[in-house]
Amino acid sequence: MMYFTITTLIALIIAFTILFLKQPQFGKEPSDQRLEKIKKSPQFKNGKFENISYTPALTQGHSMLGILYKQLFGNNPNTSPSVKIPSVKTNLKELKPEDEVFVWFGHSSYFFQIEGVRFLIDPVFSGNASPIPGVVSSFDGSNNYQVSDLPDIDYLLITHDHYDHLDYKTIKELKGKVKLIVCGLGVGSHFEYWGFNKHMIVEKDWNETIDLDRGIKLHTTPARHFSGRALKRNNTLWLSFVLETSNQKIFLGGDSGYDSHFKIIGDKFGPFDLVLLENGQYNDAWEAIHLLPNQVLKAATDLRAKQLIPMHSSKFKLAMHPWDEPLEKVSKFYKEGEFNFMLLTPMIGEQVILGIENQVFSEWWKMV
């Protein structure tokens, strides 16, 4: 009787898991012609995408059980702010065509307009960075923007398909507001499954170039990370972008551990007027796939940046460090060193004027 009960329980758990993973927020794995194209990629080896360098999920000496123990029982103070995150609300719909601005929405979501063309990158406006509602909720005050606050978007760029970068609820609400979607190989399968016309989805490998409106070029470049929304990892490609206009170059970093690709990109496309790099949700245990604060400055140097905006913080708790540590540390290391670029730290919603040097922003995280 006990054997039957345990067997039945296991069967029910498996059945529930299968049904749960069929929910639309998990997207869809690449198949058919899309999968055949993926198999031709130089990055696709042994049935999955791989990084340039060997990239362990965990740094040597760490284990998942050890990390879980620290998360549950370790002393991890101040991982979420105790009061509301300060922010401002720029009216994006009132921007003039000649305005060239960048606006950060917290974590890795941002908007910018350059030469009259509007870009939206990795938008997450649902207030949740997980397929399970309420599990990874945004900090109070960090989710003031919604899809309804956006003007029509010319180009939606997705660096990879993790939930804190590709949000099902947000993407569904963007239908009808976006002209073209650009993403890595395989990521288009999610968009097609969610009802987007396949002709408005452009999937690219690393080291490709797309000609956009008004002579703007978008280059797809490597990153050191991983992908996957359900049980299977690395079946879609993660990437970074280089945006090149008539008079500016911008690096859109996405998620990445430190590696040689930053210098390769800097040597090929640099110097960059603006570099956007992740700085947050890091840990020594997964150093290969996320930058530590000192590595953010090193990567910006490799890229030959003129200005650096650190992101991937201040909205979600996805690591065990204090919520304000990423900005505090990168600012401290910047002040202690000698760098040939400006560190910009806008608060959520604050305008950064593109092409203008010596902009100064407050250390707003110290107000919390």
LODONU-316646 format. One record per residue (C-alpha): x, y, z. Coordinates in steps of 0.02 Angstrom, whole numbers, padded with zeros to 5 digits. Layout:
// LODONU-316646
east,north,up
X,Y,Z
...
This chain:
// LODONU-316646
east,north,up
00000,00000,00000
00141,00120,00045
00231,00078,-00119
00073,00117,-00215
00052,00283,-00125
00231,00338,-00158
00221,00282,-00340
00058,00375,-00363
00129,00531,-00282
00281,00529,-00396
00169,00503,-00548
00060,00650,-00496
00212,00763,-00471
00278,00716,-00643
00108,00744,-00724
00089,00913,-00637
00264,00966,-00692
00229,00919,-00874
00064,01014,-00873
00144,01164,-00787
00285,01173,-00915
00156,01180,-01054
00097,01352,-00996
00131,01489,-01125
00257,01587,-01020
00385,01448,-01047
00385,01480,-01233
00428,01347,-01360
00587,01255,-01406
00657,01284,-01582
00603,01153,-01708
00591,01115,-01896
00675,01244,-02009
00727,01352,-01861
00817,01204,-01781
00902,01160,-01945
00970,01337,-01956
01031,01326,-01777
01128,01166,-01815
01229,01260,-01946
01292,01388,-01820
01478,01378,-01773
01420,01407,-01593
01308,01252,-01592
01406,01099,-01538
01355,00931,-01466
01171,00978,-01472
01184,01147,-01385
01256,01321,-01400
01427,01348,-01320
01530,01498,-01266
01699,01546,-01339
01785,01485,-01180
01740,01342,-01065
01604,01410,-00951
01557,01309,-00797
01386,01342,-00722
01471,01350,-00551
01647,01404,-00506
01760,01265,-00444
01737,01235,-00258
01553,01283,-00256
01399,01172,-00259
01212,01197,-00283
01179,01126,-00110
01302,01249,-00033
01223,01395,-00124
01048,01340,-00073
01103,01325,00108
01175,01502,00105
01015,01569,00027
00905,01486,00158
01010,01498,00315
01154,01618,00278
01170,01795,00341
01114,01892,00187
01060,02064,00249
00987,02205,00147
00957,02100,-00009
00798,02202,-00037
00777,02389,-00003
00677,02431,00153
00595,02583,00074
00538,02636,-00099
00668,02648,-00237
00682,02830,-00297
00642,02859,-00479
00579,02989,-00602
00451,02970,-00741
00507,03035,-00910
00362,03053,-01031
00430,02953,-01176
00282,02993,-01287
00325,03178,-01283
00502,03156,-01348
00539,03253,-01506
00612,03159,-01655
00776,03252,-01635
00793,03205,-01450
00930,03076,-01425
00905,02999,-01253
00929,02841,-01151
00808,02792,-01011
00836,02646,-00892
00686,02551,-00822
00784,02455,-00690
00876,02288,-00705
00918,02263,-00890
00768,02348,-00970
00793,02512,-01060
00737,02625,-01201
00835,02741,-01312
00799,02853,-01459
00937,02897,-01580
00922,02984,-01749
00734,02976,-01730
00734,02785,-01713
00664,02704,-01554
00740,02550,-01474
00676,02444,-01329
00790,02315,-01249
00745,02166,-01138
00583,02243,-01069
00513,02171,-00906
00364,02274,-00844
00260,02137,-00762
00344,02162,-00593
00401,01980,-00594
00559,01894,-00658
00499,01715,-00644
00376,01599,-00732
00290,01581,-00563
00195,01741,-00513
00257,01827,-00356
00416,01725,-00336
00539,01859,-00397
00444,02022,-00374
00512,02194,-00416
00566,02311,-00276
00442,02443,-00222
00458,02595,-00336
00561,02506,-00470
00418,02457,-00587
00339,02626,-00626
00342,02604,-00814
00217,02499,-00911
00194,02459,-01095
00059,02593,-01102
00194,02723,-01062
00292,02680,-01218
00280,02761,-01389
00280,02646,-01541
00445,02551,-01548
00546,02529,-01707
00660,02391,-01644
00638,02272,-01498
00806,02192,-01456
00818,02036,-01347
00989,01981,-01283
00932,01809,-01221
00777,01716,-01164
00793,01713,-00974
00639,01774,-00880
00722,01932,-00816
00756,01983,-00997
00612,01907,-01096
00448,01929,-01002
00295,01842,-01074
00167,01965,-01004
00263,02117,-01065
00294,02043,-01237
00110,02001,-01260
00063,02181,-01218
00190,02245,-01346
00097,02165,-01491
00051,02305,-01612
00181,02427,-01542
00338,02350,-01618
00396,02355,-01799
00537,02227,-01793
00610,02105,-01665
00795,02060,-01666
00856,01916,-01560
00977,01769,-01556
00952,01606,-01650
00805,01506,-01583
00731,01645,-01476
00606,01683,-01616
00519,01519,-01576
00450,01599,-01417
00385,01751,-01512
00301,01646,-01646
00221,01537,-01513
00156,01695,-01430
00070,01752,-01589
00196,01866,-01675
00211,01863,-01864
00369,01768,-01913
00409,01902,-02042
00438,02031,-01905
00564,01920,-01813
00748,01926,-01860
00857,01792,-01778
01044,01810,-01790
01204,01718,-01748
01356,01805,-01676
01456,01917,-01793
01317,01967,-01911
01258,02139,-01967
01083,02208,-01998
01051,02371,-02091
00917,02470,-01999
00826,02633,-02036
00922,02793,-02076
01087,02706,-02111
01100,02634,-01934
01191,02467,-01923
01162,02335,-01789
01300,02208,-01763
01271,02050,-01662
01420,02008,-01551
01467,01870,-01427
01429,01859,-01241
01477,01731,-01110
01317,01666,-01034
01184,01532,-01061
01000,01518,-01106
00840,01418,-01078
00666,01442,-01008
00609,01267,-00959
00712,01111,-00923
00828,01121,-01073
00976,01240,-01071
01070,01323,-01213
00948,01281,-01352
00938,01466,-01401
01081,01590,-01425
01128,01732,-01308
01215,01884,-01379
01265,02065,-01362
01241,02206,-01487
01342,02347,-01564
01238,02493,-01627
01324,02604,-01754
01250,02767,-01817
01327,02905,-01923
01411,02983,-01771
01393,02865,-01622
01433,02687,-01569
01345,02602,-01424
01381,02431,-01348
01229,02339,-01277
01303,02206,-01166
01164,02094,-01103
01221,01964,-00976
01399,01901,-00984
01544,01839,-00882
01713,01916,-00912
01812,01846,-01059
01918,01892,-01210
01766,01941,-01315
01759,02115,-01237
01932,02161,-01302
01896,02079,-01470
01738,02185,-01488
01829,02341,-01428
01970,02317,-01551
01849,02288,-01695
01715,02419,-01661
01781,02537,-01527
01798,02663,-01460
01618,02667,-01398
01527,02826,-01352
01422,02727,-01228
01441,02553,-01154
01299,02466,-01061
01358,02322,-00952
01276,02210,-00823
01327,02242,-00643
01221,02146,-00519
01150,01975,-00473
01330,01913,-00465
01417,01790,-00351
01589,01712,-00345
01498,01546,-00369
01439,01595,-00543
01577,01716,-00593
01593,01637,-00766
01420,01697,-00820
01402,01866,-00731
01522,02010,-00710
01586,02059,-00538
01595,02249,-00509
01784,02260,-00537
01763,02159,-00697
01632,02282,-00760
01765,02419,-00760
01891,02301,-00840
01767,02255,-00978
01729,02440,-01010
01915,02471,-01027
01931,02325,-01150
01786,02397,-01250
01870,02569,-01257
01720,02654,-01180
01697,02841,-01166
01547,02822,-01049
01485,02672,-00949
01313,02638,-00877
01307,02486,-00760
01141,02392,-00755
01063,02224,-00702
01025,02290,-00528
00899,02387,-00422
00741,02295,-00473
00747,02108,-00432
00832,02001,-00301
00920,01863,-00397
01078,01848,-00292
01132,01856,-00109
01223,02023,-00110
01144,02180,-00035
01030,02262,-00163
01136,02421,-00171
01306,02335,-00172
01328,02329,-00363
01317,02518,-00383
01409,02553,-00221
01555,02440,-00268
01572,02491,-00450
01570,02675,-00396
01700,02643,-00261
01816,02549,-00379
01794,02684,-00510
01843,02823,-00389
01995,02725,-00330
02059,02690,-00505
02111,02789,-00658
01996,02763,-00806
01976,02847,-00974
01786,02843,-00967
01646,02923,-00868
01539,02817,-00752
01355,02865,-00767
01230,02809,-00635
01056,02873,-00681
00909,02825,-00573
00763,02731,-00649
00673,02842,-00775
00806,02979,-00778
00859,03043,-00949
01036,03018,-01011
01071,03131,-01160
01164,03031,-01292
01322,03107,-01365
01348,03227,-01219
01502,03204,-01112
01528,03247,-00928
01350,03213,-00873
01339,03196,-00685
01213,03090,-00590
01184,03072,-00403
01226,02920,-00298
01039,02896,-00281
01051,02723,-00200
01120,02807,-00044
00953,02896,-00023
00865,02731,00012
